[in-house]
Amino acid sequence: MKNLLPALSVIALAVLALPANAQQYKYQTPTAPGVATPDKVDTSIGTLNLRDGYPDAATVQKIYDNLDASRALQAYLLALPIVNQAGMRDALRKFGPDNQTDVIFENLTDARSVQLTPNDDTIYNWIWLDTHKGPLVVEAPPKVLGIIDDFWYHWAADVGLTGADKGQGGKYLVLPPGYSGEIPSGYFVVKPNTYGNWLIFRGYLVDGSTKPAVETIKKTLKIYQLSDAANPPPMKFTNASGAAANFVFPTDYSYWELLNEVIQEEPSTEAIRRRSAFLPPSASPRVSLSIQMRG
């Protein structure tokens, strides 16, 4: 039997090598138009070698490597918003803890800090909000213009002149995702889709001076847990003017490390909803997301 196998292999190869018209079969069906099984295909990733439509081992490896690279590129592009937010959050945390620290540019911005779209005549105030421990109260100062964005840079609320307080200042209650507890009256309620959120607002020059706006902001801005409303902790104001700081996303491998951080701490339903235009939030399944990079 062992001696017979090589002979059968040779015969099989000889039959495959016969011309197409060498033997006709009663039930032979011609190849359907548009369906091709070439032995070689030249592609953008190189030559793919096949036999009767089946790729050889080297071609299989090449195709999987291309899929890995394609998925990594897609993940990189789709994750730009949240990774930039995560990078900025890391920069803000160097000035002080979440919720309690206002990174304020008391003397305006300059080239020492790297930002996305800064203006050099604006008194910026940057605060990272984290609702993992429950609802947050933001007492907004008067005469400011701001916004609350979620981790995807998705709008959650306007604050100040275009917000519910109409520039008069007021209390905003920022809720965690899926919050079902009691909501007290007397607040402008904000319902972001993520736990981590970016609060940014502008103060304005008065006769070319930053002093009036800075003093008002420091006097009136308060952020605290709703549970601490009776005894809120003091705010920390850190002047970022002239400080060397990077508020944009990294371009080395730490990009993926930041992305993994956000995936682990934020609801996966939000990530799915952002990329599933035909699914409403209530229909988005809660699944575990992971990104695997092959070495």
N, C-alpha and C positions, 0 to 999 in steps of 0.2 A: 504493500500500500504506500509506503514511504517513497519508493521508487516511482510510483505512478503519479504522485502529485506534481513533481516538476514537469512531467510530460504533459499533464492536463493544462498546466499554466502556459506552457509554450503554445499549445493548440488554441487556448482562449485568446492569447495575444495575436495569434495569426488570424483568427476569425475577425477580431476587431480591426485588424489592419486591412481587411479586404475592402475593395471599393464598394460604394453604396449600391451600385447596380449589379454586384456580383451574385447576389441571391435575393430573390423576391419571395415574400411570404404571403399566404392567402389573406391574412388579416392585417397586413402592413398598413399603417396609417402615416401619411405624410406629416412632416413637422408643421405645426400651425404657424401661420404668418405672424411675424413679430416675436416669436419665441425662439431664441437662439441659445445654443450651448457651445460657444466657442472654446477652444483650448487655451486661448490667451486673450486677455483684455487689457489694453493700455488705459490707465486712469491717472487722475491727478496725484494719487499716492503711489504710483509705480505700476509695474506689470503684475497682473493677477493671473496665475496659472491654474487651469481647471482641467478635469477629465470627466467628460460626460456631465458637465455642470457642477461637479463637486470640486471645491478648492483643495489644493495640496496644503501640507502643514505650514509651509512658509507663508502662503497666501492667507490662511486662517489667522496666523499671528499678526500679519500686517493689517488685516481688517479690524481685529479687536483693538490693536494699538490706535488705529484711526478713530474708532468709536470712543475710546478713552479720551483722546485728545479733543474730539468734538464735544463731548459732554463736559469736559473741564472748561473749555472755552465758553460754552453756553452758561455754565454755572458762574463763571467769572463775570460775564456780562450782566446776567440777571441779578447778581448779588451786589453790584456796585452801590446801590443806595444804602443797603444795610451795613455793608462793610465801611463805607465812608462815615456813617453815623457811629459805628463802633470805634473807628479810629478817632473821631472827634471826641467821643465820650472818654476814651483813654486820656486824651489831652486835657479835657476838663477836670478829670479826676486828679491830675497832678496839681491842680490849684486848690482842691478841697473835695469833700464828700458830696455824693448825689443829694439833691433836694435842698441842701443847706447852703450851697455855694453859688453866688452870682459872680461869674467871670465877666467883669465890667471893664470896658475900655474907656476909662475916665478921661484920658487925654487923646482919644481917637486912636485909629489904627495906623500902622506903618509897615514897612517891608520886613520887619523882624518876625512877623507871624505869617504863616502860610494858611490862607483861607480860600474858599471857593470864589466868592464874589463880594469882597469887602468894599465899602465906601470910606473915604478918608475924612468925611464930615459928619459921621454918625457915631453916637454913643451907644455901642452895642452892649447888650446884656445877654449872656449865654448861660442857661441852667439846664442840667440834665435831670429829668424827672424819672423816678422809678417807683412804680406802684405795686411791687411785689408784696409789700407789707400792708397794703390796703389803700383806700382813697386818700388823695392828697388835696390840700387846700392851697390855692395860689391866690394871694391877695395882690392883685395887680396895681401898680402905681398909676396915677392919673397922667394924662398927656404923653402916653407912649403909643407905639404902633408895633404890634407883635403877632406871633403865631405859635401854635403848638402843632408840631409834626410828630407822627409816630415813627417807628424804627425804619419804615420804608420811605420816609419823607412824604408820607401821605397826610394831607391836611386833616387835622382834628378840630381846631377851633381858631378863630381870630381872637386877639386880645388887644384891648386898648381902643384906639380911635375907630377901628373897623370892627371891633368885637362887641359883645353883648353889653359891656359897660360904657360904650360910646365915648371913651376917653376920660371918663370921670373916675376911673378906678373901681375895682369891685372884686368880689370873691368868686373864684372859679373852683369847682370841685372836679378833679380829674380821677376817673374811676378805672380800676383794673379791668382787663378783658373778662367778660362773662360775669361781672359783678351783679349779685342778686340781693344784696343787703338793703337796708333802709337808706333812702336818700333824703336827708333833711332839707327843709326849705331854706330859702335865702341865698342860694348859690346858683351860679351859671354852670350847668352840668356839662362836662366834656367826657365823651366815651371813645377813647382811642382803641385801636385794635391790638395794641401791643403794650407790654408793661413798661418798656423803655420809651421815653418821649423827649423830644428836644423843645424847650421853650426858649425862644429868641424874641427880644423886643428892642426897639430903638428909642433912645432919648434924643432930644433935639437941642441944638445950640440956641442960646438966648443972647442976642447981640454979640454973636461970635464966641460966647463963653460956654463951657461945659458945666460950670459950677452949679447953676440953678437946677438943672435936670439931675445931676449926680446926687445932690443933696436930697431932692424929692424922692428919688428912687431908694436911696439908703434909708430914708425915714419911713417909707410906706410899704416896700416890698417885703412880703413874708411868705414862706412856704413851709408847710408842716403836715404831718399826718392828721387826718380828721379826728383820730382818737386822742391827739394831743392839743385839740383846739382850746382847751381851758388853760394850757400852759405851754405854748409853742416855744421851741428852741430858737435861739438867736440865729440870724442869717450871717453868713460869712461873705464879705465883699472883697474880692481880689482884683486889683487893678492889673489888667493884662496889657496895657499900653507899654510898648517898648520891650515886652517879654518875647524871647525866642521860643515860639511854639508852633507845632504843626497840627493843623485841624483837618487834614485831608487823609484819604486812605493810603496805606502803604502799597508799594509795588514789589515787595519781596515775598518770601513764603509766609510771612506773618499775615498776609492777606487771608490765606486759608485758615489760619488759626483764629483770626477774628470772626470769620464767617462761621466756623464751628461753634464759637462762644455764643453767637446770637441764636443759632439753630437749637442749641441746648437749653437756652433760657426763655425763648419766646414761643407762643403757641404755633404749632405747625399749621393749624387751620388757616392762619393769616397768610402764610407763604403760599399755600395751595390756592387760596381765593385770589391772590394777586395774579396768579398765572393761569387761572381757570375762569375766563371771562363769562362762561355760560353757567357757572355755578354760583348761586347766592350764598352768603355766609352760612346760613342755616343748613345748607345742603353739603357743605364741604366736610368730608370725612376727616377725623383726627388720625393722622398716621405719623409714624416716625420717619424723619428725614435724616439722611446721612450722605456724606460725600466721600467716596473712596478714591484715593489717588494711588495708582499702581506705580511702583518704583521701577 
